[in-house]
Amino acid sequence: MDKTMLKKEEVEIILRFIQAQKEPIRSLLILRLIDEEPFGTIANILNKTDVWCRVTFYRMKRKIIDLLAQE
């Protein structure tokens, strides 16, 4: 399979995963993955702690990796 197509399919899977999340996790993922905001900024925007943002992001990242591994 073409490597470009694989990347496009992976992006689509990730975007569907993000859209399926409830707030504030959806916003966390968008701010970190798409907007590339630092955790401190995200924490201020979401009115959460920096630790909450980091822990939640890495848990979601693990879920995304597992989801991609299934495909």
C-alpha positions as CSV (number, residue, x, y, z in Angstrom):
1,M,0.0,0.0,0.0
2,D,1.2,3.5,-0.8
3,K,2.8,5.2,2.3
4,T,0.9,8.4,1.6
5,M,-2.4,6.7,1.7
6,L,-1.5,4.9,4.9
7,K,-0.7,8.3,6.5
8,K,-4.0,9.7,5.3
9,E,-6.0,6.8,6.7
10,E,-4.2,7.1,10.0
11,V,-5.0,10.8,10.2
12,E,-8.7,10.1,9.5
13,I,-8.7,7.4,12.3
14,I,-7.1,9.9,14.7
15,L,-9.5,12.7,13.8
16,R,-12.5,10.4,14.2
17,F,-11.1,9.3,17.6
18,I,-10.8,13.0,18.7
19,Q,-14.3,13.8,17.5
20,A,-15.7,10.9,19.5
21,Q,-14.2,12.3,22.8
22,K,-16.2,14.4,25.3
23,E,-15.1,17.8,26.5
24,P,-12.6,18.7,27.8
25,I,-10.6,15.8,26.5
26,R,-11.6,16.7,22.9
27,S,-10.2,20.2,23.4
28,L,-7.1,18.9,25.0
29,L,-6.3,16.7,22.1
30,I,-7.0,19.4,19.5
31,L,-5.0,22.0,21.4
32,R,-2.0,19.7,21.8
33,L,-2.0,17.7,18.5
34,I,-3.3,20.3,16.0
35,D,-2.5,23.6,17.6
36,E,0.7,22.3,19.3
37,E,0.1,24.3,22.4
38,P,2.2,23.7,25.5
39,F,0.6,21.9,28.4
40,G,0.7,25.1,30.6
41,T,-1.3,27.0,28.0
42,I,-3.8,24.2,27.6
43,A,-4.2,24.0,31.4
44,N,-5.1,27.7,31.5
45,I,-7.5,27.5,28.6
46,L,-9.3,24.4,30.1
47,N,-9.1,25.6,33.7
48,K,-7.3,22.3,34.6
49,T,-4.0,21.6,36.2
50,D,-0.8,21.1,34.1
51,V,-0.6,17.6,35.6
52,W,-4.1,16.7,34.6
53,C,-3.4,17.8,31.0
54,R,-0.2,15.8,30.8
55,V,-1.6,12.6,32.3
56,T,-4.8,12.7,30.3
57,F,-3.0,13.5,27.1
58,Y,-0.6,10.5,27.5
59,R,-3.5,8.2,28.4
60,M,-5.3,9.3,25.2
61,K,-2.1,9.0,23.2
62,R,-1.8,5.4,24.3
63,K,-5.4,4.7,23.2
64,I,-4.6,6.3,19.8
65,I,-1.5,4.1,19.4
66,D,-3.5,1.0,20.4
67,L,-6.2,2.0,17.9
68,L,-3.7,2.4,15.1
69,A,-2.1,-0.9,15.9
70,Q,-5.5,-2.6,15.4
71,E,-5.9,-1.2,11.9
